[in-house]
Amino acid sequence: MTKRAYRGSWIIAVCLGGVAAVSVLIFVLPAQRAIGRLNEERISKQDFIARCGQLTAPLQTTEEQLKKTLDYNKMWKESAPKQSELHGLFGRINALAKVAGAKTTRFDPQPVVRYDKICKTPLTVGLRGSFFQVFAFVCDLERLPQPIWIERLHVEQIGQSEGNVECDIVLAVLADNPDNSDQADKSE
């Protein structure tokens, strides 16, 4: 081979090597970077899917709690008296004392306290009778379907006779707030 031909083959080899190096720089390396990013994205999504699988049990628990809460709210809506129904409820409470055989010494509704969704009407009831009469009244009171809380109950023996007591009960009668209430929910 002549020197010229030998030199020409080196030039061709160097040019081909340069073209190969440029091709690697232009096509292969960016493609490998893109493949690496896609692989990282795939791993990230697989991790996300694995974490989502772990959320199935807490999600079911939350859905069950939500259902219980909605059921309780529905029961509340059905049992909570309206402001206009409070007088009738007070009459029933007074009648419960008479049925139990206790003497009503005080029956004092207080001003309404308005909250965001409900109203609370404090009611102080004073009773005199035997312990069992007072106990029967409290039991009957708790059986009422309306939401009534006993905020304070004070029982004191009167005189020397055993079994006769005087009782002061502070009740919280809960009702819907007609100004801002879910009772007037548009979904009903």
Secondary structure, DSSP 4 states (H G I P E B T S, - for coil): --HHHHHHHHHHHHHHHHHHHHHIIIIIHHHHHHHHHHHHHHHHHHHHHHHHHHTHHHHHHHHHHHHHHHHHHHHHHHHSPPGGGHHHHHHHHHHHHHHHTPEEEEEEEPPPEE-SSEEEEEEEEEEEEEHHHHHHHHHHHHHSSS-EEEEEEEEEE-SSSTTEEEEEEEEEEEEE-TTS-GGG-TT-
